[in-house]
C-alpha cells in the first residue's frame, strides 16, 4: 500500500503502557503520528518476514557451485533413471 492509497481497513491492538510510551517517543522522533509510525513499522516487519522466507541467501562460493550445477548437471544415477521410468509409467497409466 502506498502512502497515497486510501485507508479503509482498521487494526486495533492492546499494548502495555510502557510499550505505548516507547512507540509515542519513536513516532515523535520521526515526526509522525503514532498510527503512521505503527503502520510503517508493521509494514516493514511484514516485508522482512516475507523476504526471510522467500529469498535464499547464498555465499559467493555457494552461488558459483549452484550455477555450475545448473550449467553442468551430473549424469543421472541408475536410481534416478529408474524413478524417471516409473514416473513416465504413472503418467501414461493415468491418461
trRosetta pair geometry for C-beta under 8 A, 3 or more apart (Angstrom, degrees):
i j d omega theta_ij theta_ji phi_ij phi_ji
1 5 4.7 -116 -166 60 85 147
1 7 7.9 78 171 -95 147 75
1 43 7.5 -113 47 -109 94 134
2 5 4.9 116 55 -17 71 100
11 39 8.0 140 40 -95 133 83
11 42 7.8 -39 110 -4 168 179
15 19 4.4 -104 166 86 116 127
15 20 5.4 143 93 -55 113 84
15 23 7.5 52 104 -6 162 140
16 19 4.6 90 60 6 83 104
16 20 7.1 -149 94 -7 42 86
17 20 5.5 -53 -147 35 35 114
17 21 6.4 39 154 -21 66 102
18 21 5.6 -47 -149 32 35 114
18 22 6.5 39 150 -20 63 104
19 22 5.5 -52 -151 35 35 115
19 23 6.3 34 151 -18 67 105
20 23 5.7 -54 -145 39 32 109
20 24 6.1 36 154 -22 66 106
21 24 5.7 -52 -145 35 29 113
21 25 6.4 30 155 -19 63 106
22 25 5.9 -56 -151 35 28 110
22 26 6.4 24 154 -15 64 108
23 26 5.8 -56 -146 39 31 109
23 27 6.2 33 154 -20 66 107
23 34 6.0 70 132 -145 107 97
23 37 6.5 151 -177 106 86 131
23 38 6.4 23 -164 -75 133 95
24 27 5.8 -57 -148 37 28 111
24 28 6.3 31 153 -21 64 106
24 34 5.9 -28 -98 -92 65 114
25 28 5.7 -53 -150 34 31 113
25 29 6.5 34 152 -22 64 103
26 29 5.6 -50 -150 31 33 114
26 30 6.6 17 156 -4 65 107
26 37 6.1 138 105 -171 96 143
27 30 6.1 -67 -150 47 30 100
27 32 4.9 -100 -159 78 79 84
27 33 6.4 -31 -177 135 132 17
27 34 4.9 -98 -41 -91 171 50
27 36 7.3 119 -141 66 109 84
27 37 3.7 -111 -98 -25 93 153
27 38 7.9 -25 -77 -30 122 72
28 31 7.4 32 -176 -74 32 33
30 37 6.2 136 57 -102 134 106
32 36 4.2 -123 -178 87 112 119
32 37 4.6 141 95 -58 127 86
32 40 7.3 -56 -168 9 169 138
33 36 4.6 93 53 8 83 101
33 37 6.8 -148 90 -6 42 87
34 37 5.7 -58 -149 38 30 113
34 38 6.2 26 157 -18 67 108
35 38 6.0 -58 -146 37 27 107
35 39 6.2 24 158 -17 64 109
36 39 5.9 -56 -144 38 29 109
36 40 6.2 26 159 -16 65 109
37 40 6.0 -60 -148 39 26 108
37 41 6.2 23 156 -17 65 110
38 41 5.8 -56 -144 39 29 110
38 42 6.1 29 157 -19 65 108
39 42 5.8 -56 -146 38 28 109
39 43 6.2 29 155 -20 64 107
40 43 5.7 -54 -146 36 30 112
40 44 6.3 28 156 -17 65 107
41 44 5.9 -55 -146 38 30 109
41 45 6.2 28 155 -17 64 108
42 45 5.8 -56 -145 39 30 110
42 46 6.2 32 155 -21 65 107
43 46 5.8 -56 -148 36 28 111
43 47 6.4 28 155 -18 64 106
44 47 5.8 -53 -148 36 31 111
44 48 6.4 30 154 -18 64 106
45 48 5.8 -55 -148 37 32 111
45 49 6.3 33 154 -21 65 107
46 49 5.7 -54 -147 35 30 112
46 50 6.3 27 156 -15 65 107
47 50 5.9 -57 -147 39 29 109
47 51 6.1 28 156 -18 66 110
48 51 5.7 -57 -143 40 29 110
48 52 6.1 34 156 -25 65 107
49 52 5.8 -53 -149 32 28 114
49 53 6.8 10 157 -6 61 108
50 53 6.2 -70 -155 42 30 100
50 54 5.8 -1 162 2 71 121
51 54 6.1 -72 -129 51 27 94
51 55 5.0 -7 -174 8 72 123
52 55 7.2 -37 -89 45 13 90
58 62 3.9 -128 -173 96 105 117
58 63 4.7 142 101 -59 121 75
58 66 6.5 -30 -165 -9 173 140
59 62 4.6 92 50 9 78 102
59 63 7.0 -137 94 -7 39 87
60 63 5.6 -52 -147 34 32 114
60 64 6.4 32 155 -19 65 105
61 64 5.9 -55 -151 36 29 110
61 65 6.4 28 152 -18 64 107
62 65 5.6 -52 -145 38 34 112
62 66 6.2 37 154 -21 65 106
63 66 5.7 -55 -147 36 29 112
63 67 6.3 26 156 -16 65 107
64 67 5.8 -54 -144 39 30 109
64 68 6.2 33 155 -22 64 108
65 68 5.7 -54 -147 35 29 114
65 69 6.5 28 155 -18 63 105
66 69 5.9 -57 -152 36 29 108
66 70 6.6 28 151 -18 64 105
67 70 5.6 -54 -150 36 34 112
67 71 6.2 22 156 -10 68 110
68 71 5.9 -62 -144 44 29 104
68 72 5.8 -31 173 38 68 105
69 72 6.9 -76 -121 68 22 66
69 73 6.1 55 176 -102 65 58
69 74 7.5 -28 -141 -17 87 83
70 73 7.1 3 -138 -62 18 87
76 80 4.2 -129 -165 91 94 125
76 81 5.2 117 127 -57 126 80
76 84 7.2 -9 -162 -20 156 135
77 80 4.8 96 50 6 74 101
77 81 7.2 -136 94 -4 39 86
78 81 5.6 -53 -147 36 34 112
78 82 6.3 37 154 -21 66 105
79 82 5.6 -53 -150 35 32 114
79 83 6.5 34 150 -20 64 104
80 83 5.5 -51 -148 35 35 113
80 84 6.5 42 150 -23 65 100
81 84 5.6 -49 -151 31 34 115
81 85 6.6 34 152 -18 64 103
82 85 5.8 -53 -152 35 32 111
82 86 6.4 32 151 -18 65 107
83 86 5.6 -54 -146 39 33 112
83 87 6.2 37 153 -23 66 107
84 87 5.6 -57 -149 36 29 113
84 88 6.4 29 154 -19 65 104
85 88 5.8 -53 -149 35 31 110
85 89 6.4 33 152 -19 64 105
86 89 5.7 -54 -151 36 31 114
86 90 6.4 34 151 -21 64 105
87 90 5.7 -53 -149 34 31 113
87 91 6.5 29 154 -16 64 105
88 91 5.8 -56 -150 38 31 110
88 92 6.2 30 154 -19 66 108
89 92 5.7 -58 -146 39 30 110
89 93 6.0 25 158 -18 66 111
90 93 5.9 -59 -143 39 27 109
90 94 6.4 22 159 -19 63 110
91 94 6.1 -62 -148 34 28 107
91 95 7.1 35 154 -33 61 102
92 95 6.2 -54 -161 15 34 114
